[in-house]
Amino acid sequence: MKLRSAFAVMGFALLAFLQGPAWAAEPPSAKPATACPAVLQHQFLKLQDDSPQNLCQYAGKAVLVVNTASYCGFTSQYEGLEALYAKYEKRGLVVLGFPSNDFGKQEPGSSKEIADFCFNTYGVKFPMFSKAVVSGPGKNPLYAALEKATGAVPRWNFHKYLIDRNGKVVASFSSDTDPQNPKLVAMLEQVLQ
């Protein structure tokens, strides 16, 4: 009897060993991580503190990428961009702002000055990154990928690119397209479904 009971204990131990420790098992409610699409496989410095930020953290979200400037005729679009972000963030939208001094020296300030201006003037809470080159031969790799995907290059500040949840660049909007433009909002609603 003792021998049979010893074999039973050894059998359970062997089974537990083969299955691996209970703490290593994936919880049944865990979701698989969303793969990072190529267009988001870039890292940039956060505007507020220069900490490196990997754009893969936005995989699975709808992403609106905008080159911005503090002293531009379209600067008031910050308000509309923040309103879009506030309205749709819970449904999976993120707006990513890239300040640029590419067009007529409209963003001459330091990262701190730009961050203070954005927050204090327009209450911007969507992610903003350090000043970037968005056109010409020295453009950052994200903008190179966006241009390649759409054939559209920013001709001024506040040009917008929309990326769907799967990482496909689905639309490009010129600077004079207001963030509340019905066409832009309809396209955004479509990618959020």
C-alpha positions as CSV (number, residue, x, y, z in Angstrom):
1,M,0.0,0.0,0.0
2,K,2.8,2.4,0.9
3,L,4.6,1.6,-2.4
4,R,1.4,2.4,-4.4
5,S,0.9,5.7,-2.5
6,A,4.6,6.6,-3.1
7,F,4.2,6.0,-6.9
8,A,1.0,8.1,-6.9
9,V,2.9,11.0,-5.2
10,M,5.8,10.6,-7.7
11,G,3.3,10.6,-10.6
12,F,1.7,13.8,-9.4
13,A,5.1,15.4,-8.9
14,L,6.2,14.3,-12.4
15,L,3.0,15.7,-13.9
16,A,3.4,19.0,-12.1
17,F,7.1,19.2,-13.3
18,L,6.1,18.5,-16.9
19,Q,3.4,21.2,-16.8
20,G,5.7,23.7,-15.3
21,P,5.1,25.8,-12.2
22,A,1.7,27.2,-11.6
23,W,3.0,30.8,-11.3
24,A,4.5,30.5,-14.8
25,A,1.2,29.8,-16.5
26,E,-0.5,32.7,-18.3
27,P,-3.6,33.8,-16.6
28,P,-6.7,32.9,-18.6
29,S,-7.8,36.5,-18.9
30,A,-4.5,37.7,-20.3
31,K,-4.7,39.1,-23.9
32,P,-1.8,38.6,-26.3
33,A,0.2,41.7,-26.9
34,T,-0.6,43.6,-30.1
35,A,2.2,43.3,-32.6
36,C,3.9,46.6,-33.4
37,P,3.4,47.7,-37.0
38,A,6.4,48.9,-39.0
39,V,5.2,52.5,-39.1
40,L,5.3,52.7,-35.3
41,Q,8.7,51.1,-34.8
42,H,10.4,54.3,-33.9
43,Q,11.6,56.0,-30.7
44,F,11.5,59.7,-30.0
45,L,12.2,61.9,-27.0
46,K,9.1,63.1,-25.0
47,L,8.8,66.9,-25.2
48,Q,8.3,67.5,-21.5
49,D,11.3,65.6,-20.1
50,D,13.4,64.2,-23.1
51,S,12.7,60.7,-21.9
52,P,12.8,58.1,-24.8
53,Q,9.4,57.0,-25.9
54,N,8.8,54.0,-28.2
55,L,5.8,54.5,-30.5
56,C,5.0,50.8,-30.3
57,Q,3.2,51.7,-27.0
58,Y,0.4,53.0,-29.4
59,A,0.1,49.7,-31.3
60,G,-3.6,48.7,-31.6
61,K,-4.8,52.4,-31.4
62,A,-5.9,54.8,-34.1
63,V,-3.1,57.4,-34.4
64,L,-3.3,60.9,-35.6
65,V,0.2,62.3,-36.3
66,V,0.5,66.1,-36.6
67,N,3.5,68.4,-37.1
68,T,2.9,71.4,-34.9
69,A,4.2,74.9,-34.3
70,S,3.7,77.6,-31.7
71,Y,3.8,80.6,-34.1
72,C,1.8,79.5,-37.1
73,G,-1.5,80.7,-38.6
74,F,-2.9,77.2,-37.8
75,T,-1.6,77.1,-34.2
76,S,-5.2,77.4,-32.9
77,Q,-5.7,73.9,-34.2
78,Y,-4.1,72.7,-30.9
79,E,-7.6,73.3,-29.4
80,G,-9.4,71.1,-31.9
81,L,-6.7,68.4,-31.7
82,E,-7.0,68.3,-27.9
83,A,-10.8,68.2,-28.2
84,L,-10.5,65.2,-30.6
85,Y,-8.1,63.5,-28.2
86,A,-10.4,64.1,-25.2
87,K,-13.5,62.9,-27.0
88,Y,-12.0,59.7,-28.6
89,E,-9.2,58.7,-26.3
90,K,-11.3,56.1,-24.5
91,R,-12.3,54.6,-27.8
92,G,-8.7,54.2,-28.8
93,L,-7.4,57.4,-30.4
94,V,-4.1,58.9,-29.7
95,V,-2.9,62.2,-31.2
96,L,0.9,62.5,-31.5
97,G,2.4,66.0,-31.9
98,F,5.8,66.7,-33.4
99,P,6.8,70.4,-33.2
100,S,8.7,71.5,-36.3
101,N,10.6,74.5,-37.2
102,D,10.7,73.5,-40.9
103,F,8.3,76.2,-42.2
104,G,9.3,79.8,-41.7
105,K,10.9,79.5,-38.3
106,Q,7.5,79.0,-36.6
107,E,8.8,76.9,-33.7
108,P,12.1,78.5,-32.5
109,G,11.7,77.6,-28.8
110,S,13.3,75.0,-26.5
111,S,11.4,71.8,-25.6
112,K,10.4,73.4,-22.2
113,E,9.2,76.6,-23.9
114,I,7.1,74.6,-26.4
115,A,5.7,72.3,-23.7
116,D,4.7,75.2,-21.5
117,F,3.1,77.0,-24.4
118,C,1.1,74.0,-25.5
119,F,-0.2,73.2,-22.0
120,N,-0.7,76.8,-20.7
121,T,-2.3,78.2,-23.9
122,Y,-4.3,75.2,-25.2
123,G,-4.3,72.7,-22.4
124,V,-2.6,70.1,-24.6
125,K,-2.5,66.7,-22.9
126,F,-1.9,64.4,-25.9
127,P,1.6,63.1,-26.3
128,M,4.1,65.6,-27.7
129,F,7.7,64.9,-28.8
130,S,10.8,66.9,-29.2
131,K,11.2,69.2,-32.1
132,A,11.5,67.2,-35.4
133,V,12.4,67.6,-39.0
134,V,9.3,66.5,-41.0
135,S,10.2,67.4,-44.6
136,G,13.3,67.4,-46.8
137,P,16.2,65.1,-46.8
138,G,16.7,65.1,-43.0
139,K,13.1,64.2,-42.0
140,N,12.7,61.8,-39.1
141,P,12.0,58.1,-39.9
142,L,8.3,58.3,-38.9
143,Y,7.7,61.1,-41.4
144,A,9.7,59.3,-44.1
145,A,7.4,56.2,-43.6
146,L,4.2,58.4,-43.6
147,E,5.3,60.1,-46.8
148,K,6.1,56.8,-48.4
149,A,2.7,55.3,-47.4
150,T,0.7,58.3,-48.7
151,G,2.8,60.1,-51.2
152,A,1.9,63.3,-49.3
153,V,4.5,65.5,-47.6
154,P,3.7,68.3,-45.1
155,R,3.8,71.6,-47.0
156,W,3.2,73.5,-43.7
157,N,2.6,72.9,-40.0
158,F,-0.4,71.0,-38.8
159,H,-0.4,68.5,-41.6
160,K,-2.2,65.3,-40.3
161,Y,-1.7,61.6,-41.0
162,L,-4.2,59.0,-39.8
163,I,-3.1,55.5,-39.0
164,D,-5.6,52.8,-38.3
165,R,-5.5,50.2,-35.5
166,N,-3.6,47.8,-37.7
167,G,-0.8,50.3,-38.5
168,K,-2.0,51.1,-42.0
169,V,-1.7,54.8,-42.9
170,V,-5.2,55.5,-44.2
171,A,-5.4,59.2,-44.8
172,S,-3.4,62.4,-45.0
173,F,-5.0,65.8,-44.4
174,S,-3.5,69.2,-45.3
175,S,-2.7,71.9,-42.8
176,D,-5.9,73.8,-43.6
177,T,-8.1,70.8,-42.7
178,D,-9.4,71.7,-39.2
179,P,-9.4,68.9,-36.7
180,Q,-13.2,69.2,-36.5
181,N,-13.6,68.9,-40.3
182,P,-16.4,66.5,-41.1
183,K,-14.3,64.4,-43.5
184,L,-11.5,64.0,-41.0
185,V,-14.0,63.1,-38.2
186,A,-15.8,60.6,-40.4
187,M,-12.6,58.9,-41.3
188,L,-11.6,58.8,-37.6
189,E,-15.0,57.4,-36.6
190,Q,-14.5,54.7,-39.3
191,V,-11.1,53.6,-38.0
192,L,-12.3,53.5,-34.4
193,Q,-15.1,51.0,-35.2
